[in-house]
């Protein structure tokens, strides 16, 4: 007969052969209950149960377990199922996000390609002297890529090209605006500085033109065109400053006569004397 002996661990059992009883054992011993507390042939079986009893006990335990399982899923099964659902949702979200990013990249690439094509068409129109038509092509290019950070260089070029078109059309103020936009995108864009300086000179903004030309020399000390422009514009700027001073003095005289006339006086009673060192003026009263 096989006996099942409990080990130190509840999850483990040990199986050993029960010592065989001698053939001379009495019938009483054979009919005795396996878990009886009496000693059988010197073998103390107290605390042990036979394999048949263990099987019955296991069947009952299995039945109870089956009943509980049939009534309600185990909590760990619920948790695993919930985790699987969450993982699946995350994977779906990542897949959708990746798909959206791919679409955005494709849309951006297509827009950049169309904008470059519009710019090239604008350049062709400019070469043929069709400045108004070229302006529209540059506008189209700008509208296509205005929201893309990667389009900074393209947009600065289109703004400069628009500025050149306006320069050809004699719209110098518009040229200054477009070149300024190009420089906001690319502060070291020397071509934009050259065109803006040219527009400033045409409008007799000599001081502003000098500022742009000096900036060009800072960026490119070997730029002879900028250096020649500075030499040419400096006397013009100085002449304009003197002219503006004279105009200011004339306006002040007119204003002074309107006020001093009430007291029988005029600005002729005051003489403006120029300081040769500073170039400033001082007034002295004369009778």
Secondary structure per residue as TSV (DSSP state, phi and psi in degrees):
chain	resnum	aa	ss	phi	psi
A	1	X	-	360.0	148.2
A	2	X	E	-103.5	131.5
A	3	X	E	-109.7	150.4
A	4	X	E	-112.5	120.7
A	5	X	E	-109.8	132.5
A	6	X	E	-69.1	135.0
A	7	X	-	-95.7	-175.0
A	8	X	S	-68.7	-28.6
A	9	X	S	-94.8	141.4
A	10	X	T	-72.6	-23.5
A	11	X	T	-87.3	-4.0
A	12	X	-	-120.9	146.1
A	13	X	E	-131.4	150.7
A	14	X	E	-114.2	135.6
A	15	X	E	-112.4	130.1
A	16	X	E	-138.9	158.5
A	17	X	E	-79.0	132.1
A	18	X	-	-76.4	138.8
A	19	X	-	-57.6	135.4
A	20	X	-	-71.4	139.5
A	21	X	-	-82.0	151.0
A	22	X	-	-71.3	156.4
A	23	X	T	-68.3	-16.2
A	24	X	T	-88.8	6.2
A	25	X	-	-65.1	145.8
A	26	X	-	-75.3	155.0
A	27	X	H	-59.5	-28.3
A	28	X	H	-61.1	-37.2
A	29	X	H	-67.2	-32.7
A	30	X	H	-71.4	-29.7
A	31	X	T	-93.4	0.1
A	32	X	S	-70.5	141.6
A	33	X	-	-61.1	138.9
A	34	X	T	-60.6	-28.4
A	35	X	T	-102.6	15.2
A	36	X	-	-62.3	148.8
A	37	X	S	-79.2	-4.5
A	38	X	S	-78.0	160.4
A	39	X	E	-88.2	130.8
A	40	X	E	-109.6	115.5
A	41	X	T	48.5	39.5
A	42	X	T	79.0	3.1
A	43	X	E	-104.1	111.0
A	44	X	E	-78.4	111.1
A	45	X	-	-101.2	14.9
A	46	X	T	-64.6	132.4
A	47	X	T	88.7	-2.8
A	48	X	-	-109.1	156.8
A	49	X	E	-129.4	150.0
A	50	X	E	-75.5	167.4
A	51	X	H	-62.1	-38.2
A	52	X	H	-64.2	-40.7
A	53	X	H	-67.7	-38.3
A	54	X	H	-64.9	-38.6
A	55	X	H	-64.6	-42.0
A	56	X	H	-62.2	-44.6
A	57	X	H	-62.2	-40.8
A	58	X	H	-65.4	-38.8
A	59	X	H	-63.0	-39.9
A	60	X	H	-65.7	-42.6
A	61	X	H	-63.4	-40.7
A	62	X	H	-63.8	-38.5
A	63	X	H	-64.0	-44.6
A	64	X	H	-62.6	-40.1
A	65	X	H	-65.3	-41.0
A	66	X	H	-62.5	-39.5
A	67	X	H	-62.7	-43.8
A	68	X	H	-66.0	-40.4
A	69	X	H	-65.0	-40.6
A	70	X	H	-68.0	-29.9
A	71	X	H	-75.6	-42.8
A	72	X	S	-152.0	134.1
A	73	X	-	-61.1	149.6
A	74	X	-	-64.7	147.3
A	75	X	H	-61.3	-38.1
A	76	X	H	-65.2	-35.5
A	77	X	H	-63.3	-40.9
A	78	X	H	-61.6	-44.2
A	79	X	H	-63.2	-43.1
A	80	X	H	-63.2	-40.6
A	81	X	H	-65.0	-40.8
A	82	X	H	-64.7	-41.3
A	83	X	H	-63.7	-41.0
A	84	X	H	-62.1	-40.2
A	85	X	H	-64.9	-41.3
A	86	X	H	-64.8	-41.9
A	87	X	H	-61.9	-40.5
A	88	X	H	-63.8	-40.5
A	89	X	H	-64.8	-40.5
A	90	X	H	-63.1	-42.8
A	91	X	H	-63.3	-40.4
A	92	X	H	-64.3	-41.2
A	93	X	H	-63.8	-41.3
A	94	X	H	-65.7	-38.4
A	95	X	H	-64.4	-42.3
A	96	X	H	-65.7	-41.2
A	97	X	H	-64.2	-43.1
A	98	X	H	-62.4	-38.1
A	99	X	H	-66.0	-40.9
A	100	X	H	-65.7	-41.2
A	101	X	H	-64.0	-38.9
A	102	X	H	-63.2	-42.2
A	103	X	H	-62.9	-41.5
A	104	X	H	-63.0	-42.3
A	105	X	H	-63.4	-41.6
A	106	X	H	-64.5	-42.8
A	107	X	H	-63.0	-40.1
A	108	X	H	-66.5	-42.9
A	109	X	H	-63.3	-40.9
A	110	X	H	-64.8	-42.5
A	111	X	H	-64.0	-42.1
A	112	X	H	-63.0	-40.3
A	113	X	H	-64.2	-43.6
A	114	X	H	-65.7	-38.9
A	115	X	H	-65.3	-42.5
A	116	X	H	-62.8	-38.8
A	117	X	H	-64.8	-41.4
A	118	X	H	-64.1	-38.0
A	119	X	H	-63.8	-43.5
A	120	X	H	-62.0	-42.0
A	121	X	H	-64.1	-37.6
A	122	X	H	-63.7	-40.0
A	123	X	H	-62.9	-39.8
A	124	X	H	-64.0	-41.9
A	125	X	H	-64.6	-38.2
A	126	X	H	-63.3	-44.5
A	127	X	H	-60.3	-32.8
A	128	X	T	-86.9	7.6
A	129	X	T	78.5	11.1
A	130	X	-	-93.7	74.1
A	131	X	H	-69.9	-40.0
A	132	X	H	-63.1	-44.4
A	133	X	H	-65.7	-37.0
A	134	X	H	-64.1	-38.8
A	135	X	H	-57.1	-40.5
A	136	X	H	-66.1	-37.6
A	137	X	H	-66.3	-39.6
A	138	X	H	-68.3	-35.1
A	139	X	H	-63.5	-43.1
A	140	X	H	-59.9	-44.3
A	141	X	H	-61.3	-41.6
A	142	X	H	-65.6	-40.3
A	143	X	H	-66.9	-32.4
A	144	X	H	-69.8	-30.5
A	145	X	H	-124.8	15.8
A	146	X	T	-64.5	-22.0
A	147	X	T	-99.3	3.6
A	148	X	-	-102.0	119.9
A	149	X	G	-59.4	-29.3
A	150	X	G	-73.2	-6.3
A	151	X	G	-96.5	13.1
A	152	X	H	-57.7	-47.5
A	153	X	H	-63.0	-44.9
A	154	X	H	-62.2	-43.3
A	155	X	H	-66.6	-39.0
A	156	X	H	-63.7	-38.2
A	157	X	H	-65.3	-43.5
A	158	X	H	-64.6	-38.4
A	159	X	H	-65.6	-41.2
A	160	X	H	-62.6	-45.3
A	161	X	H	-62.0	-36.7
A	162	X	H	-64.7	-39.3
A	163	X	H	-61.5	-39.3
A	164	X	H	-67.3	-39.6
A	165	X	H	-60.2	-45.3
A	166	X	H	-64.7	-34.6
A	167	X	H	-63.2	-41.4
A	168	X	H	-66.1	-30.6
A	169	X	T	-86.2	0.8
A	170	X	T	78.0	14.7
A	171	X	-	-99.3	77.4
A	172	X	H	-67.9	-35.8
A	173	X	H	-62.0	-41.5
A	174	X	H	-67.3	-34.4
A	175	X	H	-61.2	-44.2
A	176	X	H	-61.5	-41.4
A	177	X	H	-63.4	-45.5
A	178	X	H	-68.0	-41.2
A	179	X	H	-65.5	-35.2
A	180	X	H	-64.7	-40.2
A	181	X	H	-63.6	-39.3
A	182	X	H	-64.2	-39.2
A	183	X	H	-73.3	-27.2
A	184	X	H	-65.8	-34.3
A	185	X	H	-80.3	-33.9
A	186	X	-	-140.9	90.6
A	187	X	T	-62.2	-18.1
A	188	X	T	-102.6	20.9
A	189	X	-	-79.2	92.9
A	190	X	H	-64.8	-34.7
A	191	X	H	-62.7	-37.2
A	192	X	H	-67.4	-36.5
A	193	X	H	-65.3	-40.2
A	194	X	H	-62.1	-47.3
A	195	X	H	-68.7	-37.1
A	196	X	H	-68.5	-38.7
A	197	X	H	-62.3	-38.8
A	198	X	H	-63.8	-42.8
A	199	X	H	-66.4	-40.4
A	200	X	H	-61.3	-40.5
A	201	X	H	-64.4	-41.5
A	202	X	H	-62.3	-31.7
A	203	X	T	-90.0	5.8
A	204	X	T	62.2	30.0
A	205	X	-	-89.2	66.8
A	206	X	H	-63.5	-37.3
A	207	X	H	-64.7	-42.8
A	208	X	H	-67.6	-38.3
A	209	X	H	-63.7	-41.9
A	210	X	H	-61.8	-37.8
A	211	X	H	-61.4	-43.5
A	212	X	H	-66.1	-41.5
A	213	X	H	-67.1	-36.6
A	214	X	H	-67.8	-34.9
A	215	X	H	-65.0	-37.6
A	216	X	H	-62.8	-41.4
A	217	X	H	-65.4	-33.2
A	218	X	H	-63.7	-41.5
A	219	X	H	-77.0	-32.7
A	220	X	-	-141.5	86.8
A	221	X	T	-60.5	-18.0
A	222	X	T	-90.7	7.4
A	223	X	-	-79.3	99.1
A	224	X	H	-69.2	-32.1
A	225	X	H	-61.4	-42.6
A	226	X	H	-67.3	-40.2
A	227	X	H	-64.7	-42.3
A	228	X	H	-65.1	-38.7
A	229	X	H	-63.5	-37.5
A	230	X	H	-64.9	-45.4
A	231	X	H	-62.3	-35.3
A	232	X	H	-76.6	-35.4
A	233	X	H	-87.6	-23.0
A	234	X	H	-59.9	-46.9
A	235	X	H	-65.4	-34.5
A	236	X	H	-65.4	-38.7
A	237	X	H	-67.1	-40.8
A	238	X	H	-65.4	-42.4
A	239	X	H	-61.3	-40.7
A	240	X	H	-68.4	-34.3
A	241	X	H	-63.0	-43.8
A	242	X	H	-64.0	-40.7
A	243	X	H	-63.1	-39.5
A	244	X	H	-67.8	-35.1
A	245	X	H	-65.8	-44.3
A	246	X	H	-62.2	-40.8
A	247	X	H	-64.1	-37.6
A	248	X	H	-66.9	-40.7
A	249	X	H	-65.5	-39.9
A	250	X	H	-61.5	-42.8
A	251	X	H	-66.0	-37.4
A	252	X	H	-66.0	-38.5
A	253	X	H	-62.5	-44.1
A	254	X	H	-62.0	-41.4
A	255	X	H	-67.8	-39.5
A	256	X	H	-66.0	-41.1
A	257	X	H	-62.4	-37.8
A	258	X	H	-65.6	-28.8
A	259	X	H	-89.5	-48.6
A	260	X	H	-69.3	-23.4
A	261	X	G	-59.7	-26.3
A	262	X	G	-69.1	-19.9
A	263	X	G	-109.0	13.6
A	264	X	T	73.7	26.9
A	265	X	-	-126.4	168.5
A	266	X	-	-145.7	170.7
A	267	X	G	-70.7	-12.0
A	268	X	G	-64.1	-21.0
A	269	X	G	-72.8	-5.6
A	270	X	E	-121.1	135.0
A	271	X	E	-114.6	130.7
A	272	X	E	-90.3	124.6
A	273	X	E	-115.8	125.9
A	274	X	E	-89.2	133.5
A	275	X	-	-83.4	117.3
A	276	X	T	-64.9	-23.3
A	277	X	T	-81.2	-43.5
A	278	X	T	-101.7	-21.9
A	279	X	-	81.7	3.2
A	280	X	-	-86.3	168.7
A	281	X	E	-117.8	149.4
A	282	X	E	-130.2	150.0
A	283	X	E	-108.2	138.7
A	284	X	E	-127.3	137.9
A	285	X	E	-84.1	137.3
A	286	X	-	-132.2	139.3
A	287	X	-	-80.9	360.0
